[in-house]
Every structure is written in C-alpha cells, then in structure tokens.
C-alpha cells in the first residue's frame, strides 16, 4: 500500500480521488480519524456524505432481497444505495464478512447493484484496519481489492494531531504531552480487551478531565500511555516563571518542559533558557511546539532571522506544514 503520513496529505489525496473518480481504500489503526477526514473532505467539497457499515447489516439488507415478478426474479433496491451525487463511505470494511463484501463486486465495477443503477457522480471510499492482527478482521476479497483503484495506509503525525486538537479546544497539556511523547499518539496494532492510545482516546481524555482527575488516564488511553501522562502532568502545568527556574537533568524532562514553554510568549528570557539549558532535541521540540501553539510569534522570530532558530527552521516548517 501507498503510505500517507498526516491528515493534510490524506485530504489532498482524497480530493484528487473524488475529482478523478478513483475509488480508494484507506487502511490504518483504529481511532486515528480516517472516517472523520473523509467527512471533512466531503464538507469542504459540498458533497453529501453517506456512511455505510456493511458489518451491521444482514445479507438481504446489503444486497437487496429477491422477489418474483411475472415469473422472473427481481431484486429489491437496498435503501442505502444512493440515487444522487455523494461520497459513499464504507467504514470499518475489515469487519464485513465475505458475504457482506459481495455487493461491492458489481457496485465498484459498473455503478449498479442487481440492475439498480447508481449515478456516475457517486464516489466510493472505504476505510478500515486491514492488518490481519486487528480484532475481528476479515480478509478483503481479491475482487474487491482489485476494484478499488488505490489503496493507501494512513498514519497520523503528532504535529497534525496537535494542530487539529488546538483548533478543537482540547486540553493544551495533552497537546504538549503528545508533542513531547510522539510515540504515544496512537498504537499501530491495538490490543484486544485493553484500552490503548489513539487520537480518539486523547480527545476522550480531554473531555473526561472535566469530571475526573488525571489518574483517569489509565482507563482512557491505556496503562502505559496513561502512566506516562500522569507522571508528566504536574510538569506540564507549571507556569513560565517556575519553568525557567527548573534544573533539568534528564532529556525526558527537558522535552516536556520545552513543549510546555511553547504555550507562553517567547521572551528573550525564555529563548535564552531554551538555548542555554536545553539540549538540541529539546530545542527542536520547543520551536516545533511554538509553531503550533503560537504561530504568529514563531513567524516573527523567523522574520528577525534569529540565528538560534534558523538552523532548525527548515525541518520544523516541513514537519508542521505537512
């Protein structure tokens, strides 16, 4: 599969597929926002969005029911089959059994199902976790895979998540945590019967914190990620004056502090601290986080041609803009 990293790139790919009528299948871990991104693209293109979950249907619901009319078998038209221009999204396709996948054979090939036509303006998209380790996963039948003209594997990036989370008003300390602990953004192979980190679960944690203490994290993002953010929580909430007094011996604490400092105005005192007290990895994390939390301040530093920033600027801009 073709690897796409970051929601911005996936959106660009989806817009092209919609414009050029390329049926696309998106694979990726659970809870990373695949269907949400497809829905956002539909809204941006002013197209109706219809989401179908074949695995919740009975076979007759999926492909219609046979009826006898004048000694001939006539299949009823499934109520989910669109009659107007739209994006038709088959979500969690990996949970559909072979029998429930069968309607896609004819639909993707010739825009009809048992003689019932679908407008040529309908665009077909499917999403799921095609890893064979995924809970409840079924193999996608070869004829179905062949009828999707493009298959991609999507991975979100911490920077992409941070920008979206910022715009959605998620708890800033969670954003700082992800920027300083990018490996905990999501789990590629989620375990069964246990909680695990994902963009969806981090959003859930932000909502839960309105009613529960941070210790609830282990029951939302899993034990390992939960323990990490609980351990870092106090440091993530320290004010700028106290942060500048911190003696930071471990790179782990330096990175957490850098992502926390980025939420505050980058005064000369802050910048001197970043470059005199923090190692290079933590400095990079600081400026990358600053570009997300305080974009205008980051731009001003670039325009000043601050030599402390310029050597890191190209890579930071590349990561944040993708």
N, C-alpha and C positions, 0 to 999 in steps of 0.2 A: 504493500500500500504506500501511497504517497504521504509523507509526513508533513503536517501543517502545525506549526507552533504559534500559539497566540490567536485570540479571537479576531483581531483585526485582519489577519491573513485569511482566516476561515471565512469571514464575511466577504472579502474580496473574491475568494474562490466561489462562494455561493452566488454572488451577484452575476459572475460570468456564466455559471451553470444555468441560472434562471434565464439570462438573456439569450444564451445559445441553445437552450433546451437540451441540457446534458443531465440525465438522471444521475444523481450522486448518492453514494452510501458513505456515511460518516461513522467511523469506529472510534471508540475512546472509553476511558474508565467511567464508572458511574459517578454522577453528581458534578461533572465538570462543566455543564452548561451547554451541551450540544443542542438540545431542542430549544433552549432559550435563545441561542444565537440565530437559529433558523427563523424563529418567530420574529426576532428583531429585524432581520433582513426583509421578511415579508411586510412588516410595518413600514420600513423605510422605502420599499418599492410600491407601497399602497396596494398590496395584493392580499386577498382573503387568505387566511391560514387555517387549514383543516388538519387536525392531528388525529391519527388513527392508531389504535393499539390492537393489532390483529390477535395477539395472545389472549385478549379478554373476550374474544368472540367464539361462538360456536361455528363449525364449518359452514352451516347454512347462512349465518349472518355474514360471513366473509365473502362467499362467492354467490350467494343467492340460492333460492330453492327451486327445484324443478316442478313444473305444472304441466298438465296435459290439456292442450287446446287443439280441437279438430284432429285428434289422434297424433298430434305432434308434441314433443317435449319442448316447453318454453321455460326458460329460466327467469325468475323474478330479478328485478334490479335491486342490488343491495342499497340500503338507504344512505350508506356512507359514500357512494360513488358520486363524484361531483358532476354538476351539469353546467358549471360556469368556470371562468378563469380563476385559478387559485394555486397556492402551493399545497400539495398533498403530502403530508409528512407521516411516514410510518415510523413511529417511535418504538424503541426497545424491540427492534426487529429480531434480535437474537433470542428472544423469548418465544417467538412464534414457532410452532411445530411445522414439520414438513407439509402437513395437510393444509395448515393455515397460510403457508407461504405460496401455495399453488396458484391462487388468483393473480399473483404478480407476473406469472409467465406471460399470459396474454395481455395483461394491462400495460406492462412496460414495453412490450414488443409492438403492439398496434393500437394502443389507446382505446381498447374496448374490453368488455368482460361479458362472455356469453352473449355476444351480439349487441350489448348495450354500449353505445359509444361514449367516450369521454372527450371533451373539447381538446383540440390540439394545444390550446393555451395553458392547459394544466401542467404543472411542473412537479416531477416526482423526486422526493428526497426521503432517505431512510437513515436512521441513526440507531446505534446500539453498541454494546460492548462485545466485539467479535472474538475476544480472547477465549480460548477453549477452557480457561480456568475460571471464567465468570460463572457465578452461581446461576443455575438453571439454563445455561446457554445451550442453544441448539445450533448445529451447523447450518450455514446459509447454503441452500441448494445451489449447485453449479449453474443451472439455467438462470436462476435469479441473480447470482453474482454477475453472470455474463451480460445480463440485460441492463445492469447499472453501468453506465459508460465510464464512470470514475469512482474509485474507492480511495478514501483518504483516512489516515489515522490522525486524530486531533489530540494535541497536548496543550493545556493552558500554560501560560507563563506567570510567574509571580508579579511581574510588572503589569501585565494585562489585567490580572485579578485586582491588583492594588488600585489601578485607575478606575475600574468599574465599581469596586467596593467604595472608594472615596465618593464617587458620584451618587451612589445609592445610600450614603449616610451610615455605613457600617461603623462599628466602634473603631476609632483610629488606632487604639492599642493593638487590635487584632491585625490591622494592616501593617503596622510596624513589625509585629511578630513575624508575619509571612515574609516581609522584605528581608528580615534578618535570619529567617529559618526557611528558605525556599523549598527545602526538601519535604516540608510538612504541608505544602499546598494541597496535594492530593496523593492518592495511592493508586498506582497503575494496576495492581492486582488486588482488589479489595477482599478482605477475608469474609467468610460466611459467619453469621451469628455473632458478629462483633462490630462495634462502631469503628469508623475509620475517617481520616481527614479527607475533605473534598471542598471545593468552593461552596457547594450547597450546605455542607455541615458547618463551615465557618460562618456563613450567613445566619444559620440557625443558632449558633452560639451567641452571636451578637444580639439576636432577639431574646434569647434566654437570659442574658445578663441583665435585662431589665427587671427580672423577677428572682434571679438566683445569684449566689456568689460565684466567683471564678472557678471554684472547685467543681462546679457542674460540668466543666470542660471534658473530663474523662468520660462522661456519659453522652457526649455530643460528637467529639472528634476522635474518640478512641483514647486508650490508656496512654500510649506513648506520646502522641502529639499533645494530649491533654496535660500530662505531667510536665512537658516542656513549657507550655504557655503558663501554667500555674507557677512554675519556678521563676519565670521571667516577668510575671505580671507586675510586681511591685516596681521593678526597674523600668518597665515600660510606662509607668505612670508618674515617674519622678519629674519635677519641674526643671526648667533650664538652669537655674542658679545652682541647684543641688547637683545636677548632672556634671556641671563644669568643675565641681569640687571632688568628683569621684576619682579614686585611684583604681585604675582598671588594669589588672594583671593578665587576665585571660582574653584571648581574641574573641571568645564567645560573648563575654560581657561587652567588649568594645563594639561588636557588631550590633548588639541590642541597643546600646547607648546611641550609636550613630543613627539608627533608624528612628529612635525616639527624638533625638535632637532635631532631626529634619522637619519635625512638625512645628518648630519655632523659627522665628525670624533669624536669618543667618548674619548676625552681627559680627564685627571684627573679632570680638572676644570668642564667639562660637567657632569661627573659622580658624583662629589661632589654636584653639583646643583641638579641633579635628586634625590639624596637620602636625601638631607637636606631641599629642598624647595618643593618637590612634595609628595603628598600622595600616598599610596600604589597602588591604581588603576592607577594613572598616571605613576608611576614607571613601572608597568606591561606593560602599553601601550608603554612606551619608549622602553623597551627591545624587545617587540614583533615587533615593527616597525623597530628597529635596525636590527633584524634578517632578515628582508625583504630588507631594503634599503642597509645595509652594512653587508652582511652575513659574510664576512671574519673577519671583526672587531669583530662581535659577537662571532665567533668561538674562536678568540684569547682571549677574556675575559673569555670564558668557560675554556680554557686550563690553564689560570692563576689561576683558582679556586677562582676567586673573590667572597668572601662570600656575597657581596651585590647582586650578580646575582644568586648564586647557589640556594637560597631558592625559586626563581621564575622560574628557568631554565626548570625543567621538564614539567611544564604546558605550557610554551612558546613554547618549541620544539614540544610538542604534537599538539598544535594549528597550528603552522606554517608548519609542515611537512605533515599534513593530506590533 
